[in-house]
């Protein structure tokens, strides 16, 4: 009981500190406070105990195998390869958790800071902490892929389509579900209402090529996570909502 109360207090302290830093960053317009937000959020998740999070122990076992060069077919090769190099570089089984946490939070927070003139930075940070941040302890690969895509949207807005597609490919190598980010191209084009016949034809061709790829990705994802959908006794946060 004492441990639970202490854990809740720590969460509230982290929440308040990050919210205060977001307010100060907005008023002072200084990135040093943004770095403080990234540091707190990344360390809080990256240094978590193996018992915290539904997938943490599974990832821990995966990293143990990777330490000896054993790659599991259950994980995307890109994610496994990056994890392997991190383990080789730091020679610590906890290193991938910390590094991936820093990458995820850095990309998301920096992107929120970048678009602060369009959306309230403080409100965005609060919503991120309430709705999305807790899931970093569970769906680590998915959130890493999401963070890369979210940051990569800046290139889509600048019409740098090739760079954006490379970012999508990188994200897919981390988690297959990132293939859905290809549709953001069409959404962005419709939203901006730009008339360009050449681009329209190119996007139609791209769409036709991507449909079978997305179908295969969807089949893979459902097959990989079918247990969570079909087992009524299982409780995994996001999957309860989807179910």
Residue, then its C-alpha position, 0 to 999 in steps of 0.5 A: x500500500x505504501x509503495x502504491x501511494x509513493x508511486x502515485x505521488x511520484x507520478x503527480x510530482x513528475x506531472x506538475x514539474x513537466x507542466x510548470x516547465x511547459x508554462x515557463x518555456x512558453x512564457x520565456x520562449x527558451x528551449x532549455x526548459x523544453x530540454x528539461x521536459x524531455x529529460x524528466x519524461x525520458x528518465x522516468x520511463x527509461x529507468x522503470x523497473x522490469x515489473x512496470x508495463x505489460x511488455x517491459x519484461x518481454x522486451x527485457x528478454x528480447x534484449x538478453x537474446x540480442x546481447x548474444x546476437x540472437x535476433x527474434x523473428x517476432x520483432x521487426x528487423x530495424x528495431x532489433x538491429x538498432x537495439x543490438x547496436x545500443x547494447x553493443x555500445x553501452x553493454x547494459x541491458x537497460x540501455x535500450x529502454x533509456x535510449x528509446x525513451x529519449x528518442x521517443x520523447x525528444x521527437x514528440x516534444x520537439x515537434x510540439x515545440x516547433x508547432x507551438x504557434x499553431x497549437x498551445x504548447x502547454x495544452x499539448x504537453x498536458x494532453x500528451x502526458x494524460x493520454x499518450x505518455x503512460x503507454x510508452x511503458x507498454x507499446x515501446x516499438x509502436x510509440x517509437x514509430x509514432x514519434x518518428x512519423x510525428x516528427x517527420x510530418x514537418x517534411x511533408x508540410x515542406x513538400x519534401x515527399x522523398x524524405x518523408x517516405x524514407x522516414x515512413x520506411x524507417x518507422x515500418x522497420x521499427x513497427x509494421x503498423x507505421x505503414x498507415x502513415x502513407x495515407x497522411x500524404x493524401x490527407x495532407x493534399x486534400x486538407x491543403x486543397x492544392x491543384x496539381x494534376x501531376x502530383x494527383x496522378x503520382x499519388x494515385x499510383x502511389x496509393x495503388x502500390x501501397x494498398x497491397x503493402x498495407x494489406x500485408x501489414x494489416x494481416x501481419x499486425x492482426x496475426x501478431x496481436x490476435x491474442x489480445x483481440x480474441x482473449x476477453x480475459x486479457x487487459x492491455x489498455x489500448x486493446x480494450x478500446x479497440x476491442 
